[in-house]
Structure formats: C-alpha cells, structure tokens
Amino acid sequence: MKKWTFFMLLIAILLFGSVIGFNMFKQQKIAEYMANRPEPEFPVTAVKVDAVDWVPVIDAIGFIEPNQGVTVANETSGVIKKILFDSGKQVEENQKLVLLDSEVEQANLKSSQARLPAAKAKYERYQGLFKKGSVSKEAFDEAEATYFSLLADIDSLEASIDRREIKAPFAGIVGIRNVYLGQYLQAGTDIVRLEDTSVMRLRFTVPQTDISRIHIDQSIEIFVDAYPEKTFQGSISAIEPAVNVQSGLIQVQADIPNSDGLLRSGMFARAHIILPKIVDQVTLPQTAITFTLYGDNVYIVSEEDGETRVKQQVIKVGERTADIAHILEGVKPGDTVVTSGQVRLSNGAKVKVVESDATTPPAETPML
C-alpha cells in the first residue's frame, strides 16, 4: 500500500513539474521574442500647421420673424358681401380685403346727407337773423345744434361703414383666407394672416459677458435648415437695454434682407455674430484633437535619430466651427500634427506618415 502511494505521489509531482516547467519555458521564449522583435511603426496621416487669419464668432440661435405681421380681423360683426383678395398674393397698404354688408348704414347715411343742406341753410339763416335781433337765442341755438348734430351723425355713419371695410394695414403677402363669401362674422374673427416679408428679423439672446463685443450694425451670418448650403447676411438692428436678471442673457434683434422671399416667419435659425479678424493664428482639423477628461491633446510628429516619432502635447482649444478648431496654446506654426490614427499611439511611438483621404469630408453626403 505504501509503495503504491509513493508511486502516485511521484507521478503527481512529475505532472505538476512538467506543467510548471513548460510555462516557465513559454514565458522565457515570449520574452526573448519580444526583446528581439522590431519596434512597431504605426501609419498615420498628418498636416503641417500654418499661421492663418481667424474670424471669431459668437454663436446664437433664434426664430425668424417678419418685419411686420398681423392677423387681420374685423371690428364689427356682419355678413361678408365681397372678398377682394386671393390667398398667398401681394396686397398694398389700405387695400380693401373684405367688405361686410352695410346696406342699413348706407341708407342712414343717405338720409342724413339729404337733410344736411336744409339744416345748414336754416343754421346760416338763423345766424344772420340772430345778429339782427330778429330771432331769439333759443331758436338760434336749436338750429345750430340740429346742424352740428347732423354733421356728427354723418361722420359716425361714415366711420361705421369704413369699419365694415376690412383693409390691409400695410403692404405685404396674405396667407390662406379663413372666411367665405356670405359667412356671418362675429367681431374679432381671424380673416387672414398678413406679413411684410421684404425684411425679416431674427431675435436671439447672447450672454451678458459678450455685451462688450456686439454693437448696432454688426454683421451676422444666418443659417436655416431649409437651405443648408445658403448663408444669409444680416446686421444687428437693436439691442435690449436690460439684461434678464434670471438668465443673465440679453435680447438682440437682427435685420435680414429677404428680397428673394426664401425666409419665412417661424423658421428656426442659427446665427454667427462676426467679430474682428485675428491674424497669425493656429487652426487644426477637429479630427486631430483627442478629447479626454484630463484635457485636450494632439500628437506632434518629430524626427529623432533618423526615426519619425510622436510627442503627446496638451493644448488649449478656443472656438470651433464645423470641422476646424482654433488652437490657443500648445501648437505653433511649423509643427506637424497627426490628424488620424491616434488610437494606437502613445508618447514617443514610432510612426509612418502616409497619404489618406479618409478624414476629408465628401463633396456630397451619401443618403442612408
């Protein structure tokens, strides 16, 4: 029994020893291979930094508004007798749009106008007789009151008839009408939307920290989703005198010429407020920047002992556009910066600069 146990222990020791020996041999060979393996060389694309002029902007968002816009409504109730406009057409200032039935007012006006000559003649006659003392003051006052009361009635009837003629308060484009011929309208019924779109306005807000950088007549660029390839030019026309105490923002209004009629009220828009140009600045493609929780950095390519290596450099980034970033610190003109392939890089890694158009934006975005 003891002999059998001894052989079993011996076999177990041999098995474990062979496993341990094999692992040690494996680790030794791996270490020898790694020690003798040539240093990896990573392919990257790079760009040489040149000093350029940078035009900083203040970004803002807002909604397009018309120069003037109103929903035309009626002041008095009545039945529509005529509709004198077509939906979507241009109308002129004071052009009649809708006529309400005014036959009763017209008849009353004619009646008052018919009585006016006699009342006027009586008033003038009594005025002369009163000066001569031929009529009493009471009779003259009654003739005078009758005449001027009739004049006031005529003015009132004319104003009433005029209020039943709904007119355009200014020149512009009407929308789709909401009423029909013969329809009875209550006072205040929305008839049609009228807007002056010759000049549109953009109302937006900027932080109070940027107040010193904006002024009246300052140029802005406006972008809307309906025309992604077009830039609309405008200028600041008004700045709110007070800052909102709750948000710390100040309202700004810009005028945008709209002679081509492309802009419509209610459009969401993005604005770039153009600031003075800065010369000799460093810019980089945003693909060259690695964004981390510990800061932004890039890899700068350099030649060391005949080998091309990279050095990791912490940078300070200013404003960004769609694909370009303004670099404030960390990179200088003349540096060569890696633009793609940074994922496998580390500080001091050996690289090979290659040509590639992988990071070049396509001329046309493919449809999904």
Beta strands, then each sheet from edge to edge (+ up, - down):
strand 1: 42-48
strand 2: 51-54
strand 3: 57-73
strand 4: 78-83
strand 5: 90-91
strand 6: 96-100
strand 7: 165-167
strand 8: 172-174
strand 9: 184-185
strand 10: 190-207
strand 11: 219-224
strand 12: 232-239
strand 13: 249-257
strand 14: 268-274
strand 15: 278-285
strand 16: 290-292
strand 17: 295-304
strand 18: 307-320
strand 19: 324-329
strand 20: 336-340
strand 21: 351-353
sheet 1: 2+ 15- 19+ 18- 17+ 20- 1+ 21+
sheet 2: 2+ 15- 19+ 18- 17+ 16-
sheet 3: 5+ 8- 10+ 3- 14+ 11- 12+ 13-
sheet 4: 7+ 6- 4+ 9-
end
